[in-house]
Amino acid sequence: MTSPAIGHLRVDGATLHYEVRGAGPLLLLIPGGTGGASSFDGVAEALAADYTVASYDPRGLSRSPLDDPEAPQRVERHADDALRLLELLSPDAPARVAACSSGAIVALHLLTTHPERIERVVAHEPPVVEVLPDAAEHRALLARVQDTFHREGLMPAAAVFAAGLRRPGTEPADEPADEPGAEPADAGAATELPPQAAARAERTMADMPYFLGRIVPGFMAYRPDVDRLEALSDRLVLAAGADSEGELPYRPAAFLAERFGTELVHFPGGHTGLSTHPAEFGELLRKVLTA
């Protein structure tokens, strides 16, 4: 795999770590969970044959430190970070954006507020639960997660969160720990991994308290401008995992696609299909970006 060019961008309140590969029109990849730029390693190399592919660690993750570690996190501020990257890397032309999970929430806000900078957005399972008819139930889940986090700590809270995201009546599944619903990997196992994978596992563990304590409550309370999204739906591809129908992160994408009268594109795997099926995920992403 070709090593990406590494850059650092100063934004309001943080310094972003970003990585760039390839040449051509800009494709900005916005990660979800604690995955960071490296969560796209399995697809970025192939996509770089057609695009300048940029991925980054959102503010607050280990390689994109905050000036104030206690600062509250809002979707709007994270979307502004993505806009700054677009302005840096594609100042004269609109870009394509692909995003997963919490990153897909950022992408939705970016599309509604700066459509002139966006040619196409692929949003894979954005957990915008506030659009759902049973949103109050999910607010209660988030309150339980935060209460458990403050009373009992990270691992019990992560278990409550994961249980709330699963399809009703199903048992836990082993998932990569870079997306909502994934439980943190055993930090001790990191020493058994290749160095690059071990470093990623260590970052994942280090970032989990920030993700669960700051990103989850702020992002999953966000309600997108649904009317504005509908007006821009010709630029929006709503996507979901073929194996995650009925799970909480799947439902908002399905709900919005039905409302807009657009296709819900099913990607291989479940919520973490980017990690579990990278080759197939990347190939379908290439197709929908140019459709």
Backbone bond lengths (Angstrom), bond angles and torsions (degrees), N, CA, C in turn:
res aa  C-N    CA-C-N  psi(-1)  N-CA   C-N-CA  omega(-1)  CA-C   N-CA-C  phi
1 M - - - 1.459 - - 1.521 109.34 -
2 T 1.340 116.43 135.09 1.453 121.31 177.95 1.516 110.24 -71.74
3 S 1.322 116.02 134.37 1.457 119.13 179.26 1.521 109.32 -72.50
4 P 1.343 117.73 135.89 1.459 119.69 179.34 1.521 111.57 -75.61
5 A 1.318 116.03 158.98 1.460 120.82 168.56 1.523 107.74 -76.61
6 I 1.329 116.33 133.81 1.461 122.06 -176.45 1.523 109.37 -103.31
7 G 1.318 115.87 135.77 1.451 120.58 175.80 1.510 111.32 -135.70
8 H 1.331 115.88 166.44 1.455 122.30 176.76 1.526 108.01 -134.51
9 L 1.308 115.65 128.37 1.456 121.66 -176.97 1.519 109.35 -118.10
10 R 1.319 114.73 123.52 1.461 120.29 177.02 1.535 109.12 -79.44
11 V 1.327 116.99 123.45 1.461 123.14 176.41 1.521 108.01 -125.87
12 D 1.310 116.73 175.16 1.455 120.74 -177.64 1.526 110.66 -63.80
13 G 1.316 116.67 109.24 1.454 121.21 175.16 1.507 116.15 87.63
14 A 1.340 118.91 3.98 1.466 120.30 -176.85 1.522 110.13 -162.67
15 T 1.313 115.45 168.59 1.465 123.13 172.03 1.518 107.57 -125.60
16 L 1.332 116.35 120.11 1.460 121.23 -175.09 1.528 111.41 -91.35
17 H 1.324 115.71 133.52 1.464 123.54 168.81 1.523 107.67 -88.88
18 Y 1.351 116.80 124.60 1.465 119.52 177.45 1.521 110.67 -134.65
19 E 1.341 115.07 158.80 1.460 122.63 -176.01 1.521 108.87 -132.57
20 V 1.333 116.16 139.01 1.468 121.35 -176.30 1.524 109.91 -129.72
21 R 1.346 114.99 136.00 1.460 122.39 175.64 1.530 109.00 -133.49
22 G 1.330 116.41 154.01 1.451 121.68 167.77 1.512 114.64 77.91
23 A 1.331 114.54 -167.29 1.459 122.55 -178.51 1.522 108.26 -149.91
24 G 1.322 115.65 155.98 1.457 120.76 -178.82 1.513 110.45 120.66
25 P 1.329 117.85 -165.34 1.468 120.14 178.53 1.523 110.85 -61.76
26 L 1.321 115.68 150.74 1.463 120.27 -174.36 1.519 111.78 -75.12
27 L 1.312 115.26 134.17 1.463 124.11 168.62 1.522 107.04 -121.37
28 L 1.328 116.19 111.93 1.458 121.36 178.73 1.519 109.27 -95.27
29 L 1.329 116.82 125.47 1.456 123.59 179.74 1.522 108.36 -105.34
30 I 1.340 116.43 120.63 1.460 121.38 -177.84 1.521 108.61 -109.14
31 P 1.321 117.92 115.52 1.469 119.99 -174.84 1.516 112.46 -80.51
32 G 1.328 114.97 161.82 1.452 122.11 173.97 1.510 111.13 -110.00
33 G 1.308 116.04 170.03 1.451 121.15 176.18 1.513 112.54 57.70
34 T 1.313 116.50 -137.98 1.462 122.23 178.32 1.524 111.20 -104.10
35 G 1.339 117.32 15.92 1.457 119.77 -172.77 1.509 114.50 -66.92
36 G 1.327 118.13 -38.10 1.452 120.73 -177.72 1.511 112.51 65.74
37 A 1.322 115.69 -170.54 1.455 121.46 -177.55 1.519 111.97 -56.30
38 S 1.327 117.08 -36.31 1.459 120.29 -174.52 1.522 113.12 -68.49
39 S 1.340 118.77 -15.12 1.459 119.37 178.26 1.520 111.51 -66.00
40 F 1.334 117.64 -18.08 1.460 121.29 178.76 1.530 113.10 -98.11
41 D 1.326 117.72 7.47 1.469 119.79 -177.75 1.520 112.51 -57.63
42 G 1.330 117.82 -32.73 1.460 120.87 -177.29 1.512 114.32 -72.82
43 V 1.334 118.59 -14.47 1.466 121.24 -178.25 1.519 113.21 -122.05
44 A 1.328 117.83 -21.36 1.463 120.94 -171.10 1.524 112.54 -64.49
45 E 1.324 117.45 -39.21 1.467 120.47 -176.89 1.520 110.95 -61.30
46 A 1.332 117.73 -45.95 1.463 120.49 -179.36 1.525 111.29 -67.50
47 L 1.329 116.97 -40.25 1.464 120.22 -179.99 1.530 111.80 -66.91
48 A 1.334 116.54 -25.53 1.461 120.58 -179.16 1.524 112.86 -68.98
49 A 1.327 117.83 -9.81 1.459 120.14 173.56 1.528 111.51 -68.30
50 D 1.334 116.89 -23.84 1.464 121.73 -177.27 1.516 114.35 -117.35
51 Y 1.331 116.98 -18.88 1.460 120.85 -172.89 1.521 111.50 -134.02
52 T 1.330 114.78 159.23 1.454 119.95 158.33 1.520 105.51 -80.49
53 V 1.303 116.12 108.71 1.467 122.01 -173.51 1.530 109.02 -98.70
54 A 1.324 116.03 119.57 1.460 121.36 178.33 1.525 109.05 -118.36
55 S 1.309 115.69 132.03 1.462 121.89 173.45 1.526 107.56 -131.68
56 Y 1.322 115.90 162.07 1.463 117.83 -174.51 1.520 110.91 -156.25
57 D 1.327 114.23 163.74 1.460 121.44 171.89 1.531 107.41 -91.01
58 P 1.325 118.96 118.13 1.460 119.32 176.50 1.523 112.11 -57.64
59 R 1.311 114.78 154.93 1.469 120.01 -179.11 1.535 110.93 -52.97
60 G 1.332 114.16 137.98 1.452 120.85 178.14 1.505 114.73 96.82
61 L 1.347 117.57 -21.72 1.458 119.29 172.77 1.526 108.90 -74.05
62 S 1.315 116.32 166.68 1.461 120.96 -163.34 1.525 114.74 -57.61
63 R 1.333 117.98 -34.97 1.464 120.17 -177.81 1.530 112.52 -95.06
64 S 1.335 117.50 1.35 1.467 122.69 176.23 1.526 108.61 -127.55
65 P 1.331 116.53 72.94 1.467 119.64 -170.50 1.532 112.97 -69.42
66 L 1.327 113.62 149.35 1.455 121.79 174.59 1.526 110.11 -87.03
67 D 1.335 116.65 147.15 1.457 119.56 171.54 1.527 109.89 -65.32
68 D 1.331 116.09 -40.08 1.463 122.28 178.14 1.523 108.24 -117.38
69 P 1.328 117.79 102.39 1.470 119.73 -177.02 1.522 114.00 -59.62
70 E 1.327 118.62 -17.68 1.463 121.68 -178.61 1.527 112.54 -95.94
71 A 1.324 117.79 3.19 1.466 120.30 -176.01 1.524 111.23 -63.49
72 P 1.342 118.83 136.22 1.463 120.77 175.88 1.515 110.47 -65.00
73 Q 1.321 116.05 152.02 1.459 121.24 -176.40 1.522 110.49 -112.57
74 R 1.333 115.27 129.14 1.453 121.44 -177.59 1.524 109.36 -128.08
75 V 1.313 115.79 146.02 1.462 121.29 179.20 1.521 110.44 -56.52
76 E 1.322 116.56 -41.52 1.460 120.66 -176.14 1.531 111.86 -59.52
77 R 1.324 116.91 -41.21 1.469 119.87 179.70 1.529 110.69 -68.60
78 H 1.310 117.57 -40.10 1.459 120.13 178.36 1.530 110.86 -66.04
79 A 1.338 117.06 -36.03 1.462 119.78 177.34 1.526 110.76 -66.90
80 D 1.316 116.89 -35.20 1.463 119.68 176.41 1.527 110.63 -64.81
81 D 1.334 117.45 -36.23 1.472 120.25 175.20 1.532 110.38 -59.88
82 A 1.344 116.08 -45.35 1.464 119.65 179.06 1.517 110.64 -61.91
83 L 1.328 117.07 -39.23 1.462 120.67 177.86 1.527 110.96 -61.93
84 R 1.319 117.37 -41.03 1.480 120.12 179.11 1.527 110.92 -62.14
85 L 1.324 116.70 -36.91 1.467 119.46 176.75 1.526 110.55 -66.80
86 L 1.321 117.33 -40.97 1.470 119.95 176.64 1.524 110.73 -60.30
87 E 1.306 116.63 -43.28 1.459 120.22 -178.51 1.522 111.54 -67.01
88 L 1.325 116.25 -33.40 1.462 120.37 178.50 1.518 111.72 -72.21
89 L 1.326 116.60 -45.61 1.459 121.05 -169.09 1.522 114.15 -96.47
90 S 1.332 117.84 -18.67 1.466 121.23 178.19 1.527 109.52 -144.65
91 P 1.343 116.91 65.20 1.467 119.54 -172.69 1.525 114.51 -67.19
92 D 1.321 117.11 -22.98 1.461 120.33 -171.59 1.520 114.31 -110.96
93 A 1.321 117.77 1.01 1.468 119.34 -176.72 1.519 109.85 -147.41
94 P 1.332 117.75 145.77 1.466 119.98 174.77 1.521 110.45 -65.52
95 A 1.318 115.91 157.17 1.459 121.64 -174.00 1.519 110.69 -119.46
96 R 1.308 115.08 164.18 1.460 121.91 168.40 1.524 108.19 -94.75
97 V 1.328 115.23 149.07 1.460 121.27 -178.53 1.519 108.04 -133.73
98 A 1.319 117.04 134.92 1.457 122.71 171.35 1.520 107.39 -127.99
99 A 1.322 116.08 135.45 1.455 119.47 -173.04 1.515 110.72 -148.96
100 C 1.327 115.10 152.75 1.456 121.75 -178.37 1.523 110.72 -124.23
101 S 1.321 115.25 141.10 1.455 123.05 168.50 1.531 111.75 55.21
102 S 1.328 118.39 -125.17 1.461 119.59 -179.54 1.518 111.24 -60.40
103 G 1.333 117.70 -31.17 1.464 120.18 174.97 1.510 112.29 -65.49
104 A 1.337 116.83 -30.38 1.458 120.13 178.14 1.526 111.02 -70.56
105 I 1.315 118.06 -28.05 1.467 120.14 173.06 1.529 109.47 -63.49
106 V 1.325 115.99 -44.12 1.463 120.74 176.61 1.524 110.53 -58.31
107 A 1.329 116.25 -43.36 1.462 120.48 -178.80 1.527 111.90 -63.49
108 L 1.330 117.76 -38.87 1.461 120.76 177.57 1.525 111.00 -62.17
109 H 1.328 116.46 -43.61 1.460 119.03 179.12 1.527 111.24 -66.24
110 L 1.312 116.25 -39.46 1.463 120.52 178.34 1.526 110.64 -60.85
111 L 1.314 117.16 -41.59 1.464 120.72 179.84 1.520 111.20 -64.82
112 T 1.324 117.46 -43.10 1.465 119.23 -176.00 1.521 112.60 -72.75
113 T 1.335 117.71 -27.16 1.459 120.11 -175.58 1.525 113.67 -98.91
114 H 1.325 117.48 -24.19 1.468 120.51 -179.43 1.531 110.39 -137.98
115 P 1.316 117.84 58.75 1.472 119.37 -177.88 1.519 113.65 -62.71
116 E 1.325 116.66 -23.46 1.469 119.11 179.24 1.523 112.36 -67.11
117 R 1.344 117.42 -17.06 1.467 120.79 -179.05 1.527 112.21 -96.89
118 I 1.349 116.31 -2.58 1.461 120.39 -171.18 1.521 110.53 -120.89
119 E 1.321 115.74 127.06 1.458 120.90 173.67 1.526 111.72 -90.77
120 R 1.327 116.04 -39.30 1.458 120.51 -178.17 1.523 108.81 -160.46
121 V 1.334 116.21 141.99 1.463 122.27 177.12 1.521 108.95 -124.98
122 V 1.316 116.23 131.14 1.459 122.43 169.33 1.524 106.48 -109.30
123 A 1.334 116.80 114.65 1.466 122.41 -176.89 1.523 109.00 -113.00
124 H 1.327 116.43 107.95 1.459 122.49 -176.96 1.529 109.78 -94.48
125 E 1.311 115.95 110.51 1.462 124.56 175.47 1.534 113.77 49.79
126 P 1.332 117.25 58.09 1.473 118.26 173.17 1.530 110.08 -70.79
127 P 1.331 119.31 120.69 1.459 119.89 -175.74 1.535 112.77 -82.15
128 V 1.339 115.81 60.19 1.465 121.19 178.65 1.537 107.61 -84.57
129 V 1.308 115.78 71.95 1.458 121.12 -170.81 1.520 112.78 -66.50
130 E 1.338 117.27 -16.75 1.461 119.98 179.68 1.525 112.85 -66.50
131 V 1.327 118.72 -15.90 1.469 119.69 177.88 1.529 111.57 -81.47
132 L 1.322 118.22 -12.86 1.459 121.46 -173.82 1.527 111.61 -80.62
133 P 1.325 117.50 151.01 1.470 120.31 178.39 1.528 113.25 -61.15
134 D 1.336 116.86 -29.73 1.468 120.50 -179.01 1.532 111.65 -101.85
135 A 1.332 116.34 36.79 1.466 120.59 -177.01 1.518 112.48 -57.59
136 A 1.327 118.16 -34.76 1.467 120.58 -178.42 1.528 111.64 -59.80
137 E 1.322 116.29 -35.36 1.465 120.71 178.56 1.521 111.04 -63.83
138 H 1.310 116.08 -36.74 1.458 119.90 -177.94 1.528 111.55 -79.37
139 R 1.323 116.60 -27.98 1.462 118.75 171.90 1.529 109.85 -62.85
140 A 1.329 115.60 -39.23 1.462 119.59 178.30 1.525 111.02 -64.06
141 L 1.343 116.75 -38.87 1.463 120.33 176.21 1.529 110.69 -59.60
142 L 1.329 116.76 -47.47 1.456 120.32 -178.62 1.525 110.92 -62.50
143 A 1.320 117.00 -37.41 1.461 119.81 176.67 1.524 111.08 -63.71
144 R 1.340 117.17 -40.05 1.475 120.48 177.57 1.518 111.07 -64.24
145 V 1.331 116.23 -40.55 1.467 120.04 179.24 1.522 110.12 -60.79
146 Q 1.329 117.04 -47.80 1.462 119.51 -177.75 1.522 111.54 -67.30
147 D 1.319 116.97 -38.28 1.461 119.85 177.52 1.523 110.93 -63.05
148 T 1.338 116.41 -43.47 1.465 120.58 178.48 1.516 111.03 -64.77
149 F 1.325 116.42 -40.72 1.467 121.59 179.96 1.534 110.33 -59.15
150 H 1.325 117.07 -45.23 1.462 120.14 -176.27 1.527 112.13 -76.77
151 R 1.337 117.18 -29.07 1.479 119.53 -177.72 1.525 112.44 -89.68
152 E 1.358 116.68 -38.23 1.460 120.00 -169.92 1.522 114.33 -119.26
153 G 1.329 117.78 -17.63 1.449 119.08 177.15 1.518 113.94 108.84
154 L 1.334 114.27 -176.15 1.466 121.96 -170.07 1.520 113.53 -63.88
155 M 1.332 117.32 -54.44 1.462 119.44 -171.10 1.529 112.79 -64.45
156 P 1.330 120.28 -44.12 1.475 118.57 175.83 1.529 112.16 -62.06
157 A 1.340 117.15 -38.21 1.471 119.55 178.86 1.518 110.93 -66.49
158 A 1.334 117.03 -39.96 1.464 120.25 178.12 1.525 110.69 -62.12
159 A 1.321 117.08 -36.83 1.464 120.69 179.03 1.529 110.95 -67.21
160 V 1.329 117.48 -41.30 1.466 120.77 177.49 1.531 109.98 -63.16
161 F 1.308 116.18 -43.48 1.468 121.19 179.72 1.521 110.97 -62.19
162 A 1.325 116.54 -48.85 1.462 120.40 -178.86 1.520 111.06 -61.01
163 A 1.321 117.25 -40.70 1.464 120.64 179.74 1.524 110.82 -63.15
164 G 1.330 116.65 -37.85 1.449 120.29 -179.46 1.516 114.09 -70.52
165 L 1.323 117.08 -22.96 1.466 120.91 -179.31 1.516 112.78 -86.68
166 R 1.329 117.30 -21.39 1.460 119.94 -174.85 1.515 112.35 -71.37
167 R 1.306 115.00 157.93 1.463 121.49 172.47 1.524 108.54 -61.26
168 P 1.322 118.90 133.18 1.469 120.03 -179.33 1.529 111.92 -53.87
169 G 1.336 115.51 134.08 1.455 120.83 177.34 1.508 115.21 87.57
170 T 1.346 118.08 2.76 1.464 120.53 -179.87 1.515 110.58 -103.77
171 E 1.311 115.50 159.27 1.454 122.42 179.86 1.525 109.62 -95.94
172 P 1.345 117.31 161.16 1.464 120.32 178.40 1.519 111.60 -58.07
173 A 1.333 115.26 146.19 1.465 122.02 174.86 1.513 108.55 -120.41
174 D 1.332 115.84 150.72 1.462 119.99 175.68 1.516 108.79 -72.82
175 E 1.338 116.87 125.16 1.454 121.96 -177.56 1.516 109.45 -133.62
176 P 1.331 118.24 153.10 1.452 119.84 171.16 1.524 109.82 -61.38
177 A 1.315 117.02 145.49 1.460 120.83 -173.33 1.522 112.61 -91.45
178 D 1.330 117.69 43.21 1.461 118.86 179.00 1.515 112.20 -122.31
179 E 1.325 117.01 18.01 1.454 120.55 179.65 1.519 109.48 -143.77
180 P 1.353 117.98 158.35 1.457 119.21 172.65 1.528 111.32 -54.03
181 G 1.326 115.85 139.18 1.454 120.68 -179.96 1.507 112.81 94.47
182 A 1.319 117.29 -16.26 1.449 120.52 178.80 1.514 109.32 -88.95
183 E 1.313 116.82 134.60 1.444 119.85 179.61 1.520 109.52 -87.70
184 P 1.350 117.81 146.51 1.452 120.93 -176.83 1.527 112.07 -57.95
185 A 1.317 115.29 141.97 1.456 120.67 176.50 1.522 110.30 -71.58
186 D 1.305 116.42 159.44 1.458 121.96 176.31 1.517 108.68 -68.15
187 A 1.326 116.76 117.48 1.453 119.91 -176.99 1.521 111.25 -61.29
188 G 1.318 117.51 -31.20 1.450 119.81 -179.94 1.503 113.21 -66.21
189 A 1.343 116.37 -25.58 1.461 119.75 -179.67 1.501 112.12 -73.45
190 A 1.357 117.82 -15.85 1.459 120.23 -176.50 1.517 111.71 -60.30
191 T 1.350 117.88 -29.60 1.453 120.38 -178.32 1.524 111.46 -70.10
192 E 1.326 118.49 -15.62 1.455 121.71 -179.18 1.533 111.83 -91.63
193 L 1.326 117.33 -4.81 1.449 121.96 -177.00 1.520 110.42 -93.28
194 P 1.359 116.99 160.85 1.462 118.82 169.37 1.521 110.00 -56.74
195 P 1.327 117.83 155.11 1.474 120.11 -172.71 1.527 114.17 -53.99
196 Q 1.340 117.78 -43.90 1.455 119.55 -177.98 1.527 111.17 -65.50
197 A 1.339 116.51 -42.34 1.459 120.68 178.86 1.524 110.81 -68.28
198 A 1.340 116.84 -37.11 1.466 119.95 178.43 1.520 110.72 -63.62
199 A 1.340 116.55 -40.95 1.463 120.05 179.23 1.523 110.65 -64.02
200 R 1.331 116.13 -39.62 1.469 119.17 178.40 1.524 110.61 -65.26
201 A 1.344 117.89 -41.94 1.458 121.17 178.97 1.531 111.39 -62.26
202 E 1.317 115.98 -39.38 1.461 119.82 178.98 1.525 110.68 -66.22
203 R 1.345 117.10 -41.11 1.465 119.86 177.79 1.526 110.75 -63.71
204 T 1.336 115.80 -39.77 1.458 120.15 179.84 1.525 110.78 -59.35
205 M 1.326 116.66 -47.20 1.455 120.24 179.79 1.524 111.27 -63.66
206 A 1.333 116.25 -42.24 1.459 119.99 -178.25 1.524 111.95 -65.67
207 D 1.336 116.58 -30.99 1.467 120.66 -175.37 1.525 113.55 -89.74
208 M 1.326 118.67 -10.98 1.454 119.96 -175.40 1.534 114.03 -60.94
209 P 1.331 120.20 -41.78 1.469 117.92 178.46 1.527 112.59 -61.02
210 Y 1.329 116.71 -39.82 1.463 120.44 178.01 1.522 110.51 -64.78
211 F 1.323 116.87 -44.09 1.460 120.33 -178.82 1.524 111.00 -63.14
212 L 1.324 116.23 -50.47 1.460 119.75 -175.43 1.525 111.69 -71.91
213 G 1.322 116.48 -35.09 1.455 119.86 -175.58 1.513 114.67 -87.06
214 R 1.344 118.56 -25.57 1.464 121.50 -174.89 1.520 113.15 -117.94
215 I 1.332 116.96 -48.82 1.464 119.59 -175.21 1.524 111.15 -73.03
216 V 1.304 117.63 -48.99 1.471 120.12 -175.92 1.526 112.40 -56.65
217 P 1.340 120.15 -52.54 1.464 118.12 -177.47 1.519 113.59 -66.33
218 G 1.334 117.61 -36.63 1.455 119.81 -179.32 1.514 113.50 -73.50
219 F 1.323 116.56 -41.69 1.459 120.76 -174.11 1.526 111.68 -78.54
220 M 1.324 117.99 -39.71 1.456 119.08 -176.12 1.533 112.24 -80.95
221 A 1.328 116.73 -3.33 1.464 120.61 170.14 1.529 111.35 -92.21
222 Y 1.322 116.50 -5.42 1.473 121.33 -176.63 1.528 110.33 -77.07
223 R 1.322 115.27 135.03 1.468 120.77 173.99 1.523 108.22 -114.39
224 P 1.327 118.07 118.59 1.467 119.62 179.70 1.521 111.37 -71.13
225 D 1.318 115.83 162.33 1.456 122.32 174.25 1.534 106.94 -78.03
226 V 1.326 115.72 92.76 1.460 120.73 -171.84 1.527 111.32 -65.99
227 D 1.314 117.76 -38.69 1.465 119.99 178.97 1.524 110.89 -64.08
228 R 1.314 115.96 -40.73 1.470 120.44 178.18 1.525 110.52 -65.88
229 L 1.323 116.80 -41.85 1.464 119.79 177.13 1.526 111.09 -61.20
230 E 1.315 116.34 -41.32 1.459 119.08 179.56 1.523 110.93 -61.95
231 A 1.332 116.84 -39.49 1.466 120.42 178.90 1.520 111.82 -65.73
232 L 1.328 116.68 -24.73 1.466 122.05 -178.64 1.528 112.36 -105.97
233 S 1.326 117.26 13.63 1.459 120.56 -171.20 1.525 113.44 -65.69
234 D 1.340 118.28 -15.76 1.460 119.32 176.22 1.519 111.71 -70.14
235 R 1.339 117.48 -15.19 1.471 121.86 177.28 1.520 112.30 -103.87
236 L 1.322 117.52 -0.53 1.463 122.15 -172.17 1.518 111.10 -113.61
237 V 1.330 115.87 126.19 1.462 122.52 171.82 1.520 107.37 -107.39
238 L 1.321 116.28 112.75 1.465 120.99 175.07 1.522 108.27 -88.92
239 A 1.329 116.01 128.97 1.456 121.33 -172.42 1.517 110.27 -130.92
240 A 1.342 115.13 156.99 1.461 121.26 179.15 1.519 108.80 -153.94
241 G 1.316 115.78 163.04 1.451 121.07 179.42 1.520 111.89 -77.11
242 A 1.315 115.93 137.21 1.462 120.48 179.18 1.526 111.88 -62.00
243 D 1.343 116.83 -25.95 1.463 120.83 -176.84 1.522 113.19 -100.21
244 S 1.320 118.69 5.46 1.466 119.15 -173.34 1.525 113.97 -115.61
245 E 1.325 117.72 16.03 1.462 119.92 178.80 1.529 110.19 -56.74
246 G 1.322 115.88 132.18 1.448 121.57 -179.16 1.503 114.29 93.90
247 E 1.326 118.25 -18.09 1.454 120.44 176.79 1.530 109.35 -76.50
248 L 1.327 116.14 156.31 1.454 119.79 -172.99 1.531 113.39 -59.19
249 P 1.333 121.35 -46.52 1.467 118.72 -178.73 1.530 114.03 -65.21
250 Y 1.332 117.02 -23.59 1.469 121.88 178.29 1.521 111.00 -70.14
251 R 1.318 116.29 -37.22 1.462 120.74 -166.12 1.530 114.35 -64.58
252 P 1.344 121.07 -41.78 1.461 118.23 179.54 1.528 113.31 -62.66
253 A 1.322 118.03 -39.22 1.468 120.06 178.06 1.519 110.23 -62.52
254 A 1.332 117.22 -43.45 1.459 120.91 178.97 1.527 110.88 -65.22
255 F 1.320 116.76 -41.25 1.468 121.44 179.99 1.526 111.05 -62.30
256 L 1.339 116.37 -46.25 1.456 119.68 -178.18 1.526 111.66 -69.06
257 A 1.317 117.45 -39.87 1.464 119.93 178.31 1.525 110.74 -60.63
258 E 1.337 116.05 -41.82 1.462 119.21 178.46 1.523 110.49 -64.60
259 R 1.303 116.98 -43.56 1.463 119.81 179.91 1.524 111.57 -62.52
260 F 1.337 116.92 -40.62 1.463 120.42 -176.80 1.528 112.83 -81.67
261 G 1.336 116.63 -10.85 1.458 119.71 -176.32 1.509 112.98 70.09
262 T 1.331 116.32 32.15 1.461 121.67 179.98 1.519 109.99 -114.40
263 E 1.305 115.97 166.42 1.469 121.39 -179.64 1.518 110.36 -76.63
264 L 1.323 116.08 136.94 1.455 121.35 167.97 1.521 106.83 -90.73
265 V 1.319 116.74 112.00 1.459 121.26 -176.07 1.527 109.23 -84.43
266 H 1.324 116.54 124.64 1.460 121.18 -178.83 1.522 110.57 -94.63
267 F 1.326 114.77 120.62 1.458 122.32 176.44 1.530 109.35 -94.06
268 P 1.332 117.29 156.45 1.465 119.66 -179.63 1.523 111.60 -63.69
269 G 1.331 115.26 148.48 1.449 120.57 178.43 1.508 112.02 83.21
270 G 1.322 114.58 -163.47 1.446 120.85 -179.91 1.512 111.16 -107.68
271 H 1.344 115.40 -141.61 1.465 119.73 -178.52 1.524 111.39 -60.99
272 T 1.328 116.84 -32.37 1.462 121.21 -179.50 1.525 112.06 -102.98
273 G 1.331 116.82 32.15 1.460 120.38 -178.69 1.516 113.88 -58.78
274 L 1.330 117.35 -28.47 1.459 120.78 176.62 1.520 111.19 -57.53
275 S 1.337 116.46 -36.68 1.468 121.26 -179.37 1.520 112.97 -87.34
276 T 1.333 116.95 -36.14 1.465 119.72 -174.11 1.527 113.56 -86.36
277 H 1.348 117.71 -25.20 1.458 122.47 -178.38 1.525 110.24 -134.82
278 P 1.333 118.62 57.71 1.471 119.56 -170.07 1.527 114.48 -61.63
279 A 1.327 118.06 -41.20 1.465 119.30 -177.07 1.527 110.85 -65.16
280 E 1.325 116.58 -48.15 1.468 120.33 -179.43 1.528 110.99 -67.86
281 F 1.318 116.45 -38.07 1.458 121.20 178.81 1.534 109.56 -62.35
282 G 1.319 115.97 -46.91 1.457 120.38 -178.68 1.511 112.97 -64.00
283 E 1.326 117.06 -38.27 1.462 120.41 179.86 1.521 111.12 -65.90
284 L 1.323 117.30 -43.12 1.467 119.34 178.15 1.522 110.77 -68.42
285 L 1.322 117.28 -36.96 1.455 120.09 177.70 1.521 110.65 -60.57
286 R 1.331 117.09 -42.21 1.453 120.45 177.45 1.525 110.98 -57.97
287 K 1.313 116.25 -41.75 1.479 120.25 -177.96 1.521 111.79 -66.37
288 V 1.330 116.86 -47.00 1.464 118.54 -175.10 1.518 112.66 -73.91
289 L 1.322 117.23 -23.56 1.466 119.87 176.98 1.528 111.52 -66.74
290 T 1.325 116.28 -27.05 1.468 119.16 -175.99 1.511 112.85 -110.03
291 A 1.329 118.20 -0.21 1.472 121.14 -176.68 1.523 111.60 -65.98
